[in-house]
Amino acid sequence: MAERTTNVLLKSIEEPPPQTVWLLCTPSADDVLPTIRSRCRLVTLRIPPADAVAPLAAPVTDNHTHLPVPADPGGPGSEAPLSAAELVERAAAVGVTRVVTSACEVTTWQESLALARELTGVRVALAVHPNEAVLHAGVRETGPDGLAPRARAHHAEPLEEVMVRLEGTLRANADVVVAVGESGLDFFRTGEKGAAAQREAFRAHIALAKDLDLPLQIHDRDAHAACVEVLKADGAPGRTVFHCFSGGPHLAAACAEHGWYASVAGPLTYPANDSLREAVAALPDELLLVETDAPYLPPRRWRGRPNASYLLGDTVRFLAEQRGLSEEDLCRRLQATTEAVYGSW
């Protein structure tokens, strides 16, 4: 957050207008500056119980999640209050029998690979997240979101060296790696310099996915047209997946034209997302996948709580109703598409 914005917020919290109560919502208390955090009372929302969502009529796969990795307390998914083993067990009990966990920070690669070898039904997607690529490229600029970059020790490794290490790690772990991802473009969190670094990393990931004949999971935030432009210029991998699909009709039309997959998540269920629902409705069944992107973006009735694979049933049932299919029919179609993209395990 920019210094001026921080000062304005801090003053408003310390001297609120009459009858005003501030509620600051964040995935982690560490995301809030200490000067602001010290003036707040932390309230942690309870996680949904194991039986929060009824079992599905047939098995499905969570195509994109972030299982917690204890060795990296700052990595994606590390704020989850349950262990990876507990999350996978809960998911399997309600019919989410397989998950693809995305390890997109270098500090999470080895722990995530270990999980895939320890836990039934787990496979891995490896990459350098676009916002991580910016930091590895040495760019330190405040993006449109107003947040100052937070570089850590591992970001001292140059992007070029990280990409070489990524290729080696992908090749050495072909038994549990099923995708390259998530990589792409994020124009919400980066400025012009960062966008250039993201494009460079995105193109390198595209080349890797094609060279290794692996699917590519794309992170696309406020960058739909730019992602399509890069894919068309470089030639998209044979199995290209827009993870947490957030586009409108134009991106849906591009996916349908080129045979790119759309993996839908909890935001499909949010009341304000009419454009997203219109776009998803226009896609053929054979290009649809489902995911959680946990611990982020839970389905509507669990908003504000940590997301998890065992809550995926809400999104699946919403999608089935939207498409006029029975729950069992949609589950079987989704699983068939998952196997066409990632194989079976």
Residue, then its C-alpha position, 0 to 999 in steps of 0.5 A: m500500500a502506498e505511504r499516502t494511502t496508509n496514512v489516510l487509512l491509519k488516520s481514519i482508523e484512529e479518528p473514525p467518523p461518528q458511528t463508524v466501525w472499520l472491518l479490514c478483511t485479509p487472507s493473513a494478518d501479516d498482509v496488514l502493516p504493523t502500524i495498522r494491525s496494532r490498532c485492530r482486534l484480530v477475529t479469525l473466521r471458523i473453517p467450514p466443517a468437514d460435512a459442510v458440503a454433501p458428497l457429490a454424485a460421482p468423483v471429480t478433480d480439483n484442477h487447481t488448489h494450493l495445499p499448505v506447505p509447512a516448510d514455507p510459512g509465507g507460501p500460497g496455502s500456508e495460512a490454511p488451518l488444516s494440514a494438507a493430509e487433512l484437506v485431502e482426506r476431507a476432499a476424498a470423503v465428499g467425492v473430490t478424489r484428486v487434486v492438482t496443487s500449484a506450487c508457483e513460488v520456488t520455496t514451495w516446489q520441493e514440499s509440494l512434490a513431497l506431498a504428491r508422493e505422500l498423499t493419495g490423489v495429489r499431483v503437482a503443477l510447477a511454475v514461477h507465478p507472474n508476480e513472483a517473476v516480477l520480483h525475481a527480475g529485480v523490479r520493485e514498483t507499486g502496481p495499480d493495487g497500491l501495494a508496495p512489493r515485498a521481496r524476500a530472500h529467495h527473490a535475489e535469484p535472477l529470473e533467468e536462473v530460476m527458469v533454468r532450475l524450473e525446467g530441471t525440476l519439471r524434468a526430474n519429477a515427471d512422475v508427479v508433475v502434471a502441468v506447468g502453472e500457474s504462469g501468465l499476466d497480472f495487470f492488477r498487481t504490477g506496473e509497466k516494468g513488471a508487466a514486461a518481466q511477466r511477459e518474458a516469464f509467460r513466454a518461457h513457461i509457454a515454451l517449457a510446456k510445449d517442449l515437455d508436452l505438459p498442460l499450461q495453467i494460466h493466471d490471468r488477472d485484468a489481462h485477458a486480451a494480453c494473454v490471448e495476444v501472447l498465446k497466439a503470437d507464440g503458439a499455445p500449448g496443446r492443452t492450455v487452461f485458463h485457471c480460475f477463469s474470469g473472462g467475459p464473452h470475448l475470452a470465452a469466444a477465444c477459448a472456444e475458437h482455439g480449444w483452450y480450457a476454462s477452469v471455473a471456481g467459486p466466483l461463478t457463484y457470486p451474485a455480481n458476476d453475471s458477465l462471468r456466468e454468461a461467458v461460462a454458459a457459452l463454452p462447450d462442456e468439453l472445455l470446462l474444468v472445475e477448481t477451488d484455487a484454495p485457500y482463496l475464492p470460496p463459493r458464495r456461502w463460504r465467502g470470508r472463510p478459507n477455501a478448500s477442495y472439500l467445498l468444491g461441490d457447491t461450485v459443481r452443483f451451481l454449474a450443473e444447474q446453470r447448464g441444465l445437467s444432472e449432478e452425476d452427468l456433469c461430474r462425469r463430463l468434468q472428470a473425462t475432461t480432466e483426464a483428457v488434459y492431465g491424464s489419470w492417476 
